[in-house]
Amino acid sequence: MHAGAKADKFAYADLLRRTQTPQEEKLWEFLKVKPHGFKFRRQHPFNDYILDFYCHQAKFVIELDGKQHKSNLEYDNDRTSILESYGLKVIRFDNQEIDNNFSKITEKLIKILKGVDNFPSL
């Protein structure tokens, strides 16, 4: 599901895949082995956005937020609302959480994928 993403989004997503942050790399190492059979895509074009990680089967988006997101809270909230209007579930983690609480994040994601836990935060 790309929801009408334009060609420039696909090209930019390709660039982002080649220039991942250390936190994106760390989470991708966990997600790329298909936890509990769920396949994730990284830097997935969707509408006017590029989703950090997306699982089509679960309609599940994982967004990692760096320092720049602290000043863009309204944009991030609007973006989340738009994604949710497509029936997607969105969870956000900031980079510090990836660096400092990675095992808790992976536990949370596994519980969500198993349907044991709900959104949104740790």
MOQUI-V439398 format. One record per backbone hydrogen bond with DSSP energy under -1.0 kcal/mol. NH is the residue of the N-H (numbers start at 1). CO is the residue of the C=O. Records with the same first field share a line. If there is no record, write none. Layout:
NH->CO  CO
//
This chain:
9->6
10->6
11->7
12->8
13->9
14->10
15->11
16->12
17->13
18->14
25->21
26->22
27->23
28->24
29->25
30->26
31->27
32->28
34->31
37->34
38->35
41->54
43->52
44->51
46->49
47->2
49->46
51->44
53->62
54->41
55->60
60->55
61->89
62->53
63->91
65->93
69->66
70->67
76->72
77->73
78->74
79->75
80->76
81->77
82->78
83->79
84->80
85->81
86->83
87->84
88->83
89->59
91->61
93->63
95->65
98->94
99->95
100->96
101->97
105->101
106->102
107->103
108->104
109->105
110->106
111->107
112->108
113->109
114->110
115->112
116->111
117->111
//
